[in-house]
Amino acid sequence: MATDYDASRKTEEEQKEESLEARRLTLGEQDKTSGKVDEDEAEIAESYELPGADLSHETLSIEVTPKQADEFTCTGCFLVQHVSRRSAPGVDLCHDCA
């Protein structure tokens, strides 16, 4: 007897559950919450700040320190990196950009 290895390997319990769900769908029974819209989504969407928004009234509360002697600015990503992240001596590229 040949064995079909592509056939689904489901237990009898799983097959019964699938057939019951298929019957529910054909009889018109649906999940009672499937038609409802989540009202909280609109409230959450209003709280997001979109890019390009006017931030002129905002003030920054961080201290910016100048580049230290043991740091360099990568010419690829323009981030200030520690000299140990330099890809080669004398080259201003970090390991990620090299």
One Martini backbone bead per residue (centre of mass of N, CA, C, O) as a GRO file, in nm:
protein
   98
    1MET     BB    1   0.096   0.037   0.024
    2ALA     BB    2   0.063   0.360  -0.030
    3THR     BB    3   0.212   0.670   0.079
    4ASP     BB    4   0.093   0.992   0.167
    5TYR     BB    5   0.304   1.255   0.262
    6ASP     BB    6   0.105   1.514   0.189
    7ALA     BB    7  -0.085   1.447   0.385
    8SER     BB    8  -0.265   1.516   0.642
    9ARG     BB    9  -0.182   1.510   1.008
   10LYS     BB   10  -0.468   1.450   1.168
   11THR     BB   11  -0.668   1.420   1.404
   12GLU     BB   12  -0.984   1.344   1.482
   13GLU     BB   13  -1.036   1.595   1.653
   14GLU     BB   14  -0.949   1.808   1.440
   15GLN     BB   15  -1.152   1.718   1.222
   16LYS     BB   16  -1.407   1.777   1.388
   17GLU     BB   17  -1.358   2.079   1.435
   18GLU     BB   18  -1.352   2.159   1.134
   19SER     BB   19  -1.637   2.056   1.063
   20LEU     BB   20  -1.789   2.236   1.263
   21GLU     BB   21  -1.692   2.507   1.150
   22ALA     BB   22  -1.801   2.466   0.863
   23ARG     BB   23  -2.096   2.447   0.945
   24ARG     BB   24  -2.124   2.725   1.073
   25LEU     BB   25  -2.057   2.885   0.815
   26THR     BB   26  -2.291   2.763   0.637
   27LEU     BB   27  -2.525   2.858   0.853
   28GLY     BB   28  -2.426   3.168   0.950
   29GLU     BB   29  -2.235   3.148   1.173
   30GLN     BB   30  -2.085   3.396   1.377
   31ASP     BB   31  -1.895   3.602   1.516
   32LYS     BB   32  -2.013   3.849   1.730
   33THR     BB   33  -1.732   4.040   1.709
   34SER     BB   34  -1.664   4.083   1.395
   35GLY     BB   35  -1.848   4.360   1.341
   36LYS     BB   36  -1.688   4.518   1.535
   37VAL     BB   37  -1.556   4.823   1.635
   38ASP     BB   38  -1.273   4.965   1.757
   39GLU     BB   39  -1.277   5.263   1.929
   40ASP     BB   40  -0.976   5.288   2.038
   41GLU     BB   41  -0.819   5.337   1.773
   42ALA     BB   42  -0.887   5.638   1.740
   43GLU     BB   43  -0.755   5.733   2.004
   44ILE     BB   44  -0.470   5.629   1.943
   45ALA     BB   45  -0.422   5.785   1.674
   46GLU     BB   46  -0.431   6.078   1.805
   47SER     BB   47  -0.152   6.037   1.982
   48TYR     BB   48   0.008   6.059   1.733
   49GLU     BB   49   0.310   6.174   1.590
   50LEU     BB   50   0.380   6.323   1.307
   51PRO     BB   51   0.573   6.377   1.060
   52GLY     BB   52   0.632   6.727   1.038
   53ALA     BB   53   0.559   6.854   1.281
   54ASP     BB   54   0.503   7.111   1.500
   55LEU     BB   55   0.796   7.183   1.733
   56SER     BB   56   0.841   7.487   1.838
   57HIS     BB   57   0.723   7.447   2.146
   58GLU     BB   58   0.955   7.267   2.201
   59THR     BB   59   1.185   7.136   2.449
   60LEU     BB   60   1.500   7.048   2.536
   61SER     BB   61   1.641   6.814   2.809
   62ILE     BB   62   1.941   6.791   2.697
   63GLU     BB   63   2.286   6.709   2.693
   64VAL     BB   64   2.543   6.821   2.483
   65THR     BB   65   2.834   6.666   2.384
   66PRO     BB   66   3.125   6.676   2.268
   67LYS     BB   67   3.363   6.550   2.097
   68GLN     BB   68   3.593   6.327   2.168
   69ALA     BB   69   3.918   6.205   2.143
   70ASP     BB   70   3.790   5.888   2.124
   71GLU     BB   71   3.638   6.001   1.862
   72PHE     BB   72   3.429   5.963   1.563
   73THR     BB   73   3.307   6.044   1.239
   74CYS     BB   74   3.117   5.890   1.028
   75THR     BB   75   3.095   5.898   0.668
   76GLY     BB   76   2.835   5.714   0.637
   77CYS     BB   77   2.632   5.774   0.913
   78PHE     BB   78   2.715   6.024   1.106
   79LEU     BB   79   2.830   5.893   1.362
   80VAL     BB   80   2.940   5.879   1.681
   81GLN     BB   81   3.239   5.702   1.751
   82HIS     BB   82   3.442   5.483   1.865
   83VAL     BB   83   3.765   5.388   1.784
   84SER     BB   84   3.695   5.075   1.806
   85ARG     BB   85   3.484   5.109   1.542
   86ARG     BB   86   3.702   5.120   1.346
   87SER     BB   87   3.786   4.960   1.051
   88ALA     BB   88   4.048   5.147   1.010
   89PRO     BB   89   4.327   5.302   1.021
   90GLY     BB   90   4.241   5.637   0.931
   91VAL     BB   91   3.934   5.556   0.899
   92ASP     BB   92   3.596   5.704   0.878
   93LEU     BB   93   3.476   5.398   0.946
   94CYS     BB   94   3.264   5.180   1.043
   95HIS     BB   95   3.180   4.852   1.062
   96ASP     BB   96   2.895   4.885   0.929
   97CYS     BB   97   2.998   5.059   0.666
   98ALA     BB   98   3.242   4.867   0.555
   0.00000   0.00000   0.00000
